[in-house]
Amino acid sequence: MAKPLPQFDPDFASPADWAAMYRACGLQVIPGWLPGEGAGSWKRPFLSQWQPLQEQLVPQAQFERWYGPGGEHAGRTNMGLITGRCSRNALIVDLDEHKNPAAMRWWLAVIAVENNGIDLETPEQRTGGGGRQKLFLAPEGYVVPTIKTANGVDIRGQGGFAVLPPSIHESQHAYAWLPGRAPWEIEIEVAPDWLLRAIEDLAAAYGGGPRTSTASPGTAKNEFGTTVDGREGLMRDIVWHAVLELYRACPIQPADAESREACARAYLDYERKVTTRLPDVASKTDALEREGRGTTLFWQKWMREMRHWGSPKMVEAAARPNPDADAEDPAAEFQQASAQAEEAATANPAQQFGWLDVRGIKALSDPVWEIHNVVPEGTLGFIYGPPGCLKTFIALDMALALATRRPVWWGHGIARGGAVIYISSEGVGSLKFRLMAWESHRRVAADDAPFYLIRETLNFMSGDDVGKLLATVGAIAAVAAVPIAAVFVDTVSRVLPGAEENLQKDMTLFVAACDAVRQRFATTVIGLHHTNANGGFRGSTVMPAAGDFMLEVRREPGAMVGSIFAKKIKDAEDGWEQFFRVTEVVVSDISGRTSLVVDNDPGRAPHPSGWPDVMVCRQILDAIRAAWDAGAPWSISPQAVGRYAPRVMVVQFQIDAKVARAIIETWLVNNVLSVETYDAHSKLKGLKVIGEIA
């Protein structure tokens, strides 16, 4: 379960409030020196004995002596974070880009190779000197090296110290969290394995401690001589030697298929030499994988070494005599098999891989749309938004439109309908009323439509559950006797019990499960998901990177209007916004039961240009007054999810976002509005109407 984010307002916070916020995030914050104070570097802890604080958070009583009422450091502006075990195993990636552009080039290169160029959503600060520092958590048991490099990239790991806001730099500039990237606005992301490998590479190049793991504290063998502990080290050695022998055989980097075959052969050698701590699991391969010492980790290490193909270390090692030259040579066997396959495929062209020239590429089929320009056929996508935004009603409307083979959905043509499977274990008791309301409002009978509900709790991280799901979808397809058009998962978090949504490996399992369904049945999988505290897509970047389309649902609490925003659509234009209205429908005259239906509202489009008329402007001011009176004043901060004034104006009044911002700014300048504190105790601020318009 993710740690709840603390409530915090930086505009009214004292140094003690800042320190308390960091502690609420589980971070070991201690007082720091001020510039010009004392001898030596000022970027260090103010405490003379701080090394004993590296293992765990100090007791609350000690923290109160520092930062409590009347505390000895309660008014000290400068403070810092001790990284490592005492702070939930926190680490800092420090990019000194203002002095060395190579630092940011390194970061951009890492995410380009490993994460499709998508930056990681984690707290990030701008230092007083102009650099950037990204805050992550390392996996439990992992010891992060603390290193300084010549290319401007520094890593603060176990026992490191990093200055934090609101500290003042010697330049007199304050340290500050980037907008939307403060610890009270966004969860601290667990560093993905590829980032840890990149840090290890830095440590190898510039010095620093090695990665260690509590899972295998030493090297031990059982009575049969096979390795039980130290398996990761053995795996590393086998991978290195196998890749080195490939390089010795031919310095030209092998094709992907050849690399995978060589990796598979090396893994068999590894599996023969190790044993598992899970003897009750059906196969040794599965048991090792469950322990995190199987094929996934082996492939990750393999890919890491392949990325260093031809490195000075590899060239030097390959030039030395091979001590195992007389032993069995997997690389030689691989080369022999490759030569034999080449000879056979040359003699029989039917065995060669297919290829296309330019004309052949142009003759490929156009992208196929399930819902034109919205949902590509056979893909993975997401409908997401905050709780109460009506994303389930929108997904149900889409699902029933596909199942009843309606010609259009919200003005977009439906190219292919078919059977729809809806996976939901939450709120299924009211589903029948939503169905009845949809039938009544749309004037469509859905009793015989191929729409099916799976209401059991599933675990997409369990191979057993995914296997049962594939069998269930197959059985439904046989009964429906039509292709499966879509599978809806409502919600993503419900099928990931116990998962850490910020962990790349957990979200990779979810994507893999969706891909299994999608590929087996040539269908589209649509996940319903939530937003994070900052209003963005919640969790690891793995899911949005894997999604072919992403539809964000925007609706203010209680409003009968809203919109969907096309955040991402493969092979079509995105960035558009489509408005909807909500209708309450009576489904039973006897009981008075009602439900909601969401309709496309093409008439509610943003104003094409300029300000709205005076009547609409007065309605906006009335809405701002009502929000203030209700204790939820509109805000000028984009981080105020649900209260950001321009966003509210776009949704409720269909005003262009740029125009909305201009209206607010103009009214602030002309004293029609002011930013005031609504509640001094909670420090809640917002817009208050203090004047009138002509």
TORKE-810604 format. One record per residue (C-alpha): z, x, y; residue in one letter. Coordinates in steps of 0.1 Angstrom, whole numbers. Layout:
BEGIN
w Z; u X; v Y; aa A
...
! end
This chain:
BEGIN
w 0; u 0; v 0; aa M
w -10; u 14; v 34; aa A
w 19; u 23; v 58; aa K
w 20; u -4; v 86; aa P
w 10; u 10; v 120; aa L
w 38; u 11; v 146; aa P
w 36; u -10; v 177; aa Q
w 32; u 13; v 207; aa F
w 21; u 12; v 243; aa D
w 13; u 47; v 257; aa P
w 12; u 35; v 293; aa D
w 50; u 27; v 293; aa F
w 62; u 53; v 268; aa A
w 88; u 80; v 274; aa S
w 87; u 113; v 255; aa P
w 114; u 98; v 232; aa A
w 92; u 68; v 226; aa D
w 63; u 91; v 216; aa W
w 85; u 110; v 192; aa A
w 98; u 77; v 177; aa A
w 62; u 65; v 172; aa M
w 52; u 97; v 154; aa Y
w 83; u 94; v 132; aa R
w 74; u 58; v 124; aa A
w 41; u 72; v 111; aa C
w 60; u 95; v 87; aa G
w 53; u 126; v 108; aa L
w 78; u 154; v 114; aa Q
w 78; u 158; v 152; aa V
w 99; u 184; v 169; aa I
w 103; u 195; v 205; aa P
w 79; u 222; v 218; aa G
w 79; u 248; v 246; aa W
w 64; u 241; v 280; aa L
w 37; u 263; v 294; aa P
w 53; u 292; v 313; aa G
w 87; u 286; v 296; aa E
w 102; u 314; v 276; aa G
w 84; u 345; v 264; aa A
w 53; u 347; v 242; aa G
w 30; u 318; v 233; aa S
w 41; u 284; v 244; aa W
w 23; u 266; v 215; aa K
w 53; u 268; v 192; aa R
w 84; u 249; v 183; aa P
w 112; u 249; v 209; aa F
w 138; u 251; v 180; aa L
w 149; u 286; v 170; aa S
w 154; u 275; v 133; aa Q
w 125; u 252; v 124; aa W
w 113; u 268; v 92; aa Q
w 139; u 248; v 71; aa P
w 123; u 216; v 84; aa L
w 90; u 221; v 65; aa Q
w 99; u 203; v 33; aa E
w 111; u 168; v 43; aa Q
w 117; u 145; v 73; aa L
w 150; u 153; v 91; aa V
w 177; u 127; v 87; aa P
w 177; u 99; v 113; aa Q
w 210; u 112; v 127; aa A
w 194; u 146; v 135; aa Q
w 163; u 129; v 150; aa F
w 187; u 108; v 172; aa E
w 204; u 140; v 184; aa R
w 170; u 152; v 196; aa W
w 153; u 120; v 209; aa Y
w 179; u 92; v 208; aa G
w 195; u 78; v 240; aa P
w 208; u 108; v 259; aa G
w 193; u 131; v 232; aa G
w 190; u 168; v 241; aa E
w 152; u 167; v 241; aa H
w 146; u 130; v 250; aa A
w 130; u 139; v 283; aa G
w 110; u 170; v 270; aa R
w 73; u 162; v 274; aa T
w 60; u 188; v 250; aa N
w 63; u 182; v 213; aa M
w 45; u 190; v 181; aa G
w 39; u 182; v 145; aa L
w 50; u 203; v 115; aa I
w 22; u 198; v 90; aa T
w 25; u 198; v 53; aa G
w 50; u 182; v 29; aa R
w 75; u 171; v 55; aa C
w 48; u 150; v 72; aa S
w 34; u 131; v 42; aa R
w 14; u 163; v 34; aa N
w -4; u 160; v 68; aa A
w -31; u 186; v 78; aa L
w -49; u 193; v 110; aa I
w -86; u 203; v 113; aa V
w -87; u 221; v 147; aa D
w -122; u 224; v 162; aa L
w -121; u 248; v 191; aa D
w -155; u 235; v 203; aa E
w -149; u 243; v 240; aa H
w -147; u 280; v 233; aa K
w -169; u 283; v 202; aa N
w -197; u 258; v 196; aa P
w -199; u 270; v 160; aa A
w -168; u 250; v 153; aa A
w -184; u 216; v 158; aa M
w -216; u 228; v 141; aa R
w -195; u 236; v 110; aa W
w -180; u 201; v 111; aa W
w -213; u 183; v 116; aa L
w -229; u 204; v 88; aa A
w -201; u 194; v 64; aa V
w -203; u 157; v 70; aa I
w -241; u 158; v 70; aa A
w -241; u 173; v 35; aa V
w -212; u 154; v 21; aa E
w -210; u 121; v 39; aa N
w -244; u 111; v 51; aa N
w -235; u 124; v 86; aa G
w -208; u 97; v 90; aa I
w -177; u 109; v 107; aa D
w -143; u 101; v 91; aa L
w -121; u 74; v 106; aa E
w -88; u 91; v 112; aa T
w -66; u 99; v 142; aa P
w -82; u 125; v 165; aa E
w -70; u 141; v 197; aa Q
w -85; u 160; v 226; aa R
w -63; u 190; v 232; aa T
w -53; u 200; v 267; aa G
w -76; u 230; v 264; aa G
w -107; u 208; v 255; aa G
w -108; u 212; v 217; aa G
w -106; u 185; v 191; aa R
w -80; u 181; v 163; aa Q
w -85; u 156; v 134; aa K
w -54; u 145; v 115; aa L
w -56; u 139; v 77; aa F
w -33; u 135; v 47; aa L
w -38; u 157; v 17; aa A
w -33; u 143; v -18; aa P
w 2; u 146; v -33; aa E
w 7; u 180; v -49; aa G
w -21; u 197; v -29; aa Y
w -10; u 227; v -8; aa V
w -33; u 230; v 22; aa V
w -39; u 266; v 34; aa P
w -31; u 274; v 71; aa T
w -59; u 296; v 84; aa I
w -76; u 308; v 116; aa K
w -113; u 316; v 116; aa T
w -137; u 335; v 138; aa A
w -160; u 304; v 141; aa N
w -134; u 283; v 160; aa G
w -122; u 262; v 130; aa V
w -85; u 264; v 124; aa D
w -66; u 246; v 96; aa I
w -29; u 237; v 100; aa R
w -16; u 231; v 65; aa G
w 18; u 237; v 48; aa Q
w 42; u 250; v 75; aa G
w 17; u 247; v 103; aa G
w 25; u 235; v 139; aa F
w 2; u 215; v 161; aa A
w 10; u 203; v 197; aa V
w 7; u 165; v 202; aa L
w 3; u 141; v 231; aa P
w 18; u 136; v 256; aa P
w 23; u 174; v 258; aa S
w 9; u 193; v 288; aa I
w -14; u 223; v 284; aa H
w -12; u 254; v 305; aa E
w -44; u 241; v 322; aa S
w -21; u 211; v 334; aa Q
w -43; u 187; v 313; aa H
w -25; u 165; v 289; aa A
w -32; u 162; v 252; aa Y
w -46; u 128; v 245; aa A
w -57; u 107; v 215; aa W
w -93; u 96; v 216; aa L
w -98; u 59; v 223; aa P
w -93; u 39; v 191; aa G
w -82; u 71; v 172; aa R
w -45; u 72; v 179; aa A
w -20; u 70; v 150; aa P
w -8; u 35; v 162; aa W
w -44; u 22; v 162; aa E
w -59; u 37; v 130; aa I
w -45; u 47; v 97; aa E
w -44; u 84; v 88; aa I
w -71; u 90; v 62; aa E
w -65; u 108; v 30; aa V
w -88; u 139; v 31; aa A
w -117; u 134; v 6; aa P
w -122; u 160; v -21; aa D
w -153; u 174; v -4; aa W
w -134; u 181; v 28; aa L
w -107; u 199; v 8; aa L
w -134; u 220; v -9; aa R
w -148; u 229; v 25; aa A
w -114; u 240; v 36; aa I
w -110; u 261; v 4; aa E
w -143; u 277; v 13; aa D
w -130; u 286; v 47; aa L
w -98; u 300; v 32; aa A
w -119; u 321; v 8; aa A
w -140; u 334; v 37; aa A
w -112; u 340; v 62; aa Y
w -80; u 341; v 41; aa G
w -54; u 315; v 33; aa G
w -35; u 301; v 4; aa G
w -53; u 286; v -27; aa P
w -53; u 250; v -38; aa R
w -25; u 242; v -62; aa T
w -17; u 210; v -81; aa S
w 15; u 197; v -96; aa T
w -5; u 182; v -125; aa A
w -9; u 215; v -142; aa S
w 20; u 238; v -131; aa P
w 10; u 267; v -153; aa G
w -10; u 276; v -183; aa T
w 1; u 265; v -217; aa A
w -15; u 259; v -251; aa K
w -5; u 237; v -280; aa N
w 1; u 248; v -316; aa E
w -37; u 247; v -322; aa F
w -45; u 271; v -294; aa G
w -62; u 246; v -271; aa T
w -53; u 245; v -234; aa T
w -30; u 217; v -222; aa V
w -20; u 230; v -188; aa D
w -41; u 252; v -167; aa G
w -71; u 231; v -176; aa R
w -84; u 230; v -140; aa E
w -84; u 268; v -139; aa G
w -102; u 269; v -172; aa L
w -127; u 244; v -159; aa M
w -134; u 264; v -128; aa R
w -140; u 296; v -149; aa D
w -164; u 278; v -173; aa I
w -183; u 263; v -144; aa V
w -186; u 296; v -126; aa W
w -198; u 316; v -156; aa H
w -223; u 289; v -166; aa A
w -238; u 288; v -131; aa V
w -238; u 326; v -129; aa L
w -257; u 328; v -162; aa E
w -283; u 303; v -148; aa L
w -287; u 326; v -118; aa Y
w -290; u 356; v -140; aa R
w -317; u 339; v -160; aa A
w -337; u 329; v -129; aa C
w -327; u 333; v -93; aa P
w -348; u 303; v -83; aa I
w -324; u 273; v -80; aa Q
w -331; u 248; v -109; aa P
w -342; u 213; v -103; aa A
w -316; u 185; v -103; aa D
w -324; u 174; v -139; aa A
w -322; u 210; v -152; aa E
w -289; u 215; v -133; aa S
w -274; u 183; v -148; aa R
w -284; u 193; v -184; aa E
w -269; u 227; v -179; aa A
w -237; u 211; v -166; aa C
w -235; u 188; v -196; aa A
w -238; u 217; v -220; aa R
w -211; u 236; v -201; aa A
w -188; u 206; v -201; aa Y
w -190; u 203; v -239; aa L
w -178; u 239; v -241; aa D
w -149; u 230; v -218; aa Y
w -140; u 199; v -238; aa E
w -139; u 219; v -270; aa R
w -113; u 243; v -255; aa K
w -89; u 218; v -241; aa V
w -68; u 189; v -253; aa T
w -53; u 158; v -236; aa T
w -19; u 144; v -228; aa R
w -31; u 109; v -236; aa L
w -36; u 109; v -274; aa P
w -37; u 71; v -277; aa D
w -70; u 68; v -257; aa V
w -100; u 61; v -279; aa A
w -120; u 92; v -270; aa S
w -111; u 126; v -257; aa K
w -137; u 123; v -230; aa T
w -122; u 91; v -217; aa D
w -87; u 105; v -219; aa A
w -96; u 136; v -199; aa L
w -113; u 115; v -173; aa E
w -82; u 93; v -169; aa R
w -61; u 124; v -164; aa E
w -85; u 136; v -136; aa G
w -95; u 166; v -158; aa R
w -128; u 152; v -171; aa G
w -165; u 148; v -163; aa T
w -160; u 137; v -127; aa T
w -140; u 168; v -117; aa L
w -162; u 190; v -138; aa F
w -194; u 177; v -119; aa W
w -177; u 181; v -86; aa Q
w -169; u 218; v -93; aa K
w -204; u 223; v -107; aa W
w -220; u 209; v -75; aa M
w -197; u 231; v -54; aa R
w -209; u 263; v -72; aa E
w -246; u 251; v -70; aa M
w -242; u 248; v -32; aa R
w -233; u 285; v -32; aa H
w -264; u 294; v -52; aa W
w -276; u 329; v -42; aa G
w -244; u 337; v -22; aa S
w -234; u 373; v -18; aa P
w -206; u 368; v -44; aa K
w -231; u 354; v -69; aa M
w -257; u 381; v -63; aa V
w -231; u 408; v -67; aa E
w -216; u 393; v -99; aa A
w -251; u 388; v -114; aa A
w -259; u 425; v -108; aa A
w -230; u 436; v -129; aa R
w -234; u 440; v -167; aa P
w -228; u 407; v -186; aa N
w -198; u 412; v -209; aa P
w -208; u 382; v -229; aa D
w -244; u 393; v -233; aa A
w -242; u 394; v -271; aa D
w -223; u 361; v -273; aa A
w -239; u 326; v -274; aa E
w -259; u 322; v -242; aa D
w -261; u 286; v -229; aa P
w -285; u 297; v -202; aa A
w -308; u 313; v -227; aa A
w -308; u 282; v -248; aa E
w -315; u 261; v -217; aa F
w -345; u 283; v -208; aa Q
w -358; u 281; v -243; aa Q
w -355; u 243; v -243; aa A
w -372; u 242; v -209; aa S
w -401; u 264; v -221; aa A
w -406; u 242; v -251; aa Q
w -405; u 210; v -230; aa A
w -430; u 225; v -206; aa E
w -454; u 234; v -234; aa E
w -451; u 200; v -250; aa A
w -457; u 181; v -217; aa A
w -486; u 203; v -208; aa T
w -502; u 195; v -241; aa A
w -494; u 157; v -238; aa N
w -496; u 145; v -202; aa P
w -479; u 112; v -212; aa A
w -446; u 132; v -213; aa Q
w -449; u 143; v -177; aa Q
w -430; u 125; v -149; aa F
w -450; u 101; v -129; aa G
w -460; u 110; v -93; aa W
w -478; u 93; v -64; aa L
w -502; u 106; v -37; aa D
w -502; u 91; v -2; aa V
w -525; u 62; v -11; aa R
w -502; u 54; v -40; aa G
w -472; u 55; v -18; aa I
w -489; u 31; v 7; aa K
w -497; u 8; v -22; aa A
w -460; u 4; v -31; aa L
w -446; u -31; v -28; aa S
w -431; u -41; v 5; aa D
w -392; u -45; v 6; aa P
w -383; u -79; v -10; aa V
w -359; u -101; v 9; aa W
w -335; u -126; v -6; aa E
w -328; u -139; v 29; aa I
w -354; u -127; v 53; aa H
w -343; u -98; v 75; aa N
w -307; u -103; v 65; aa V
w -301; u -97; v 28; aa V
w -324; u -74; v 9; aa P
w -329; u -83; v -28; aa E
w -309; u -64; v -54; aa G
w -287; u -46; v -29; aa T
w -250; u -42; v -21; aa L
w -237; u -56; v 12; aa G
w -206; u -68; v 30; aa F
w -195; u -97; v 52; aa I
w -163; u -86; v 70; aa Y
w -140; u -95; v 98; aa G
w -103; u -101; v 106; aa P
w -82; u -128; v 88; aa P
w -91; u -163; v 100; aa G
w -126; u -155; v 112; aa C
w -141; u -179; v 87; aa L
w -160; u -152; v 67; aa K
w -153; u -172; v 35; aa T
w -169; u -203; v 49; aa F
w -199; u -183; v 60; aa I
w -202; u -167; v 26; aa A
w -198; u -200; v 8; aa L
w -226; u -215; v 30; aa D
w -249; u -186; v 21; aa M
w -240; u -189; v -16; aa A
w -246; u -226; v -18; aa L
w -279; u -223; v 1; aa A
w -291; u -198; v -25; aa L
w -278; u -219; v -55; aa A
w -294; u -251; v -42; aa T
w -326; u -233; v -33; aa R
w -327; u -244; v 3; aa R
w -357; u -230; v 22; aa P
w -338; u -214; v 50; aa V
w -303; u -201; v 59; aa W
w -295; u -201; v 96; aa W
w -331; u -199; v 105; aa G
w -339; u -171; v 80; aa H
w -362; u -179; v 51; aa G
w -348; u -178; v 16; aa I
w -374; u -160; v -6; aa A
w -355; u -164; v -39; aa R
w -328; u -187; v -48; aa G
w -310; u -188; v -82; aa G
w -276; u -187; v -99; aa A
w -247; u -176; v -78; aa V
w -214; u -163; v -91; aa I
w -184; u -164; v -68; aa Y
w -154; u -142; v -77; aa I
w -122; u -153; v -60; aa S
w -86; u -157; v -72; aa S
w -73; u -166; v -37; aa E
w -72; u -201; v -23; aa G
w -94; u -216; v -50; aa V
w -74; u -249; v -49; aa G
w -92; u -258; v -16; aa S
w -126; u -247; v -28; aa L
w -135; u -281; v -41; aa K
w -129; u -296; v -6; aa F
w -150; u -269; v 10; aa R
w -178; u -278; v -15; aa L
w -175; u -315; v -8; aa M
w -176; u -309; v 29; aa A
w -206; u -287; v 26; aa W
w -224; u -314; v 5; aa E
w -216; u -342; v 29; aa S
w -226; u -322; v 60; aa H
w -258; u -307; v 45; aa R
w -266; u -340; v 27; aa R
w -272; u -320; v -5; aa V
w -259; u -328; v -40; aa A
w -246; u -296; v -56; aa A
w -232; u -309; v -89; aa D
w -261; u -295; v -109; aa D
w -266; u -264; v -88; aa A
w -261; u -231; v -107; aa P
w -230; u -221; v -87; aa F
w -202; u -206; v -108; aa Y
w -166; u -196; v -99; aa L
w -147; u -168; v -116; aa I
w -111; u -173; v -105; aa R
w -92; u -148; v -127; aa E
w -78; u -117; v -112; aa T
w -102; u -88; v -118; aa L
w -97; u -51; v -114; aa N
w -128; u -33; v -104; aa F
w -111; u 1; v -110; aa M
w -107; u -8; v -147; aa S
w -135; u 0; v -171; aa G
w -123; u -28; v -194; aa D
w -124; u -54; v -167; aa D
w -158; u -43; v -155; aa V
w -171; u -45; v -190; aa G
w -158; u -80; v -194; aa K
w -173; u -90; v -161; aa L
w -207; u -77; v -172; aa L
w -204; u -98; v -204; aa A
w -193; u -128; v -184; aa T
w -222; u -126; v -159; aa V
w -246; u -122; v -189; aa G
w -231; u -154; v -205; aa A
w -235; u -173; v -172; aa I
w -271; u -161; v -168; aa A
w -279; u -175; v -203; aa A
w -263; u -209; v -194; aa V
w -280; u -211; v -160; aa A
w -314; u -201; v -175; aa A
w -324; u -188; v -140; aa V
w -320; u -153; v -125; aa P
w -286; u -144; v -109; aa I
w -294; u -144; v -72; aa A
w -261; u -131; v -59; aa A
w -225; u -122; v -69; aa V
w -199; u -127; v -42; aa F
w -166; u -108; v -43; aa V
w -139; u -126; v -22; aa D
w -122; u -103; v -12; aa T
w -127; u -66; v -19; aa V
w -90; u -59; v -17; aa S
w -83; u -86; v -43; aa R
w -103; u -67; v -70; aa V
w -87; u -34; v -62; aa L
w -50; u -39; v -70; aa P
w -30; u -8; v -62; aa G
w -59; u 10; v -47; aa A
w -57; u 31; v -16; aa E
w -86; u 19; v 5; aa E
w -87; u 51; v 25; aa N
w -92; u 72; v -6; aa L
w -128; u 81; v -13; aa Q
w -123; u 82; v -51; aa K
w -109; u 47; v -52; aa D
w -136; u 31; v -31; aa M
w -162; u 51; v -51; aa T
w -150; u 32; v -82; aa L
w -155; u -1; v -64; aa F
w -191; u 8; v -54; aa V
w -198; u 20; v -90; aa A
w -186; u -14; v -104; aa A
w -208; u -33; v -80; aa C
w -237; u -11; v -89; aa D
w -232; u -18; v -126; aa A
w -235; u -55; v -119; aa V
w -263; u -51; v -94; aa R
w -284; u -29; v -117; aa Q
w -278; u -48; v -149; aa R
w -288; u -81; v -136; aa F
w -312; u -71; v -107; aa A
w -290; u -91; v -84; aa T
w -274; u -87; v -50; aa T
w -236; u -81; v -47; aa V
w -219; u -92; v -15; aa I
w -183; u -82; v -8; aa G
w -160; u -99; v 17; aa L
w -137; u -74; v 34; aa H
w -113; u -71; v 63; aa H
w -112; u -51; v 95; aa T
w -88; u -23; v 103; aa N
w -63; u -23; v 131; aa A
w -90; u -10; v 154; aa N
w -114; u -38; v 146; aa G
w -137; u -17; v 124; aa G
w -146; u -18; v 87; aa F
w -113; u -11; v 68; aa R
w -109; u 18; v 45; aa G
w -129; u 48; v 34; aa S
w -164; u 53; v 47; aa T
w -177; u 52; v 11; aa V
w -183; u 15; v 13; aa M
w -202; u 12; v 46; aa P
w -223; u 42; v 35; aa A
w -232; u 25; v 2; aa A
w -238; u -9; v 18; aa G
w -274; u -19; v 25; aa D
w -264; u -46; v 49; aa F
w -232; u -53; v 68; aa M
w -225; u -86; v 87; aa L
w -195; u -86; v 110; aa E
w -179; u -120; v 117; aa V
w -165; u -125; v 152; aa R
w -143; u -154; v 161; aa R
w -113; u -158; v 184; aa E
w -83; u -174; v 167; aa P
w -86; u -212; v 168; aa G
w -120; u -212; v 184; aa A
w -146; u -236; v 172; aa M
w -174; u -211; v 180; aa V
w -181; u -176; v 169; aa G
w -208; u -152; v 158; aa S
w -221; u -129; v 132; aa I
w -232; u -94; v 142; aa F
w -257; u -75; v 122; aa A
w -240; u -41; v 120; aa K
w -264; u -27; v 95; aa K
w -295; u -40; v 77; aa I
w -317; u -18; v 55; aa K
w -354; u -19; v 63; aa D
w -350; u -44; v 92; aa A
w -338; u -46; v 128; aa E
w -300; u -47; v 132; aa D
w -278; u -50; v 162; aa G
w -285; u -87; v 167; aa W
w -259; u -114; v 171; aa E
w -262; u -149; v 159; aa Q
w -238; u -176; v 171; aa F
w -222; u -204; v 150; aa F
w -202; u -235; v 156; aa R
w -175; u -250; v 134; aa V
w -174; u -286; v 123; aa T
w -145; u -305; v 108; aa E
w -158; u -328; v 80; aa V
w -138; u -356; v 64; aa V
w -141; u -354; v 26; aa V
w -119; u -383; v 16; aa S
w -115; u -415; v 35; aa D
w -85; u -424; v 13; aa I
w -64; u -393; v 18; aa S
w -78; u -382; v 51; aa G
w -86; u -347; v 36; aa R
w -108; u -326; v 58; aa T
w -125; u -292; v 56; aa S
w -147; u -270; v 77; aa L
w -184; u -262; v 77; aa V
w -200; u -235; v 97; aa V
w -234; u -241; v 113; aa D
w -259; u -218; v 129; aa N
w -260; u -226; v 167; aa D
w -293; u -214; v 181; aa P
w -286; u -231; v 214; aa G
w -256; u -209; v 221; aa R
w -274; u -177; v 229; aa A
w -263; u -151; v 254; aa P
w -273; u -157; v 290; aa H
w -307; u -140; v 294; aa P
w -298; u -122; v 326; aa S
w -274; u -121; v 355; aa G
w -241; u -139; v 359; aa W
w -235; u -175; v 347; aa P
w -232; u -203; v 372; aa D
w -200; u -210; v 392; aa V
w -189; u -238; v 368; aa M
w -189; u -214; v 338; aa V
w -171; u -187; v 359; aa C
w -144; u -212; v 367; aa R
w -141; u -221; v 330; aa Q
w -137; u -184; v 322; aa I
w -108; u -182; v 347; aa L
w -92; u -213; v 332; aa D
w -94; u -196; v 298; aa A
w -78; u -164; v 312; aa I
w -50; u -186; v 327; aa R
w -45; u -204; v 294; aa A
w -43; u -171; v 274; aa A
w -17; u -158; v 298; aa W
w 4; u -189; v 296; aa D
w 1; u -188; v 257; aa A
w 15; u -153; v 256; aa G
w -17; u -137; v 244; aa A
w -33; u -124; v 277; aa P
w -68; u -110; v 276; aa W
w -69; u -73; v 278; aa S
w -93; u -47; v 294; aa I
w -87; u -23; v 265; aa S
w -113; u -24; v 236; aa P
w -84; u -15; v 213; aa Q
w -68; u -49; v 219; aa A
w -83; u -66; v 189; aa V
w -87; u -103; v 195; aa G
w -78; u -100; v 232; aa R
w -105; u -77; v 246; aa Y
w -118; u -98; v 276; aa A
w -156; u -90; v 274; aa P
w -156; u -96; v 236; aa R
w -139; u -130; v 241; aa V
w -164; u -139; v 268; aa M
w -193; u -130; v 246; aa V
w -180; u -152; v 218; aa V
w -166; u -182; v 237; aa Q
w -192; u -183; v 266; aa F
w -222; u -165; v 251; aa Q
w -224; u -141; v 280; aa I
w -241; u -107; v 276; aa D
w -215; u -80; v 270; aa A
w -226; u -58; v 299; aa K
w -225; u -88; v 322; aa V
w -190; u -97; v 309; aa A
w -177; u -62; v 317; aa R
w -192; u -64; v 352; aa A
w -176; u -98; v 358; aa I
w -141; u -85; v 349; aa I
w -145; u -53; v 369; aa E
w -157; u -73; v 400; aa T
w -129; u -98; v 398; aa W
w -103; u -69; v 395; aa L
w -118; u -52; v 426; aa V
w -118; u -84; v 446; aa N
w -82; u -94; v 436; aa N
w -93; u -124; v 415; aa V
w -76; u -108; v 385; aa L
w -49; u -82; v 381; aa S
w -35; u -63; v 351; aa V
w 1; u -71; v 348; aa E
w 30; u -68; v 322; aa T
w 35; u -101; v 305; aa Y
w 66; u -91; v 286; aa D
w 86; u -60; v 296; aa A
w 105; u -59; v 263; aa H
w 74; u -58; v 241; aa S
w 54; u -40; v 269; aa K
w 25; u -65; v 264; aa L
w 0; u -62; v 293; aa K
w -30; u -83; v 301; aa G
w -52; u -101; v 327; aa L
w -36; u -125; v 351; aa K
w -55; u -148; v 375; aa V
w -42; u -141; v 411; aa I
w -70; u -155; v 432; aa G
w -100; u -179; v 433; aa E
w -138; u -177; v 435; aa I
w -160; u -195; v 459; aa A
! end
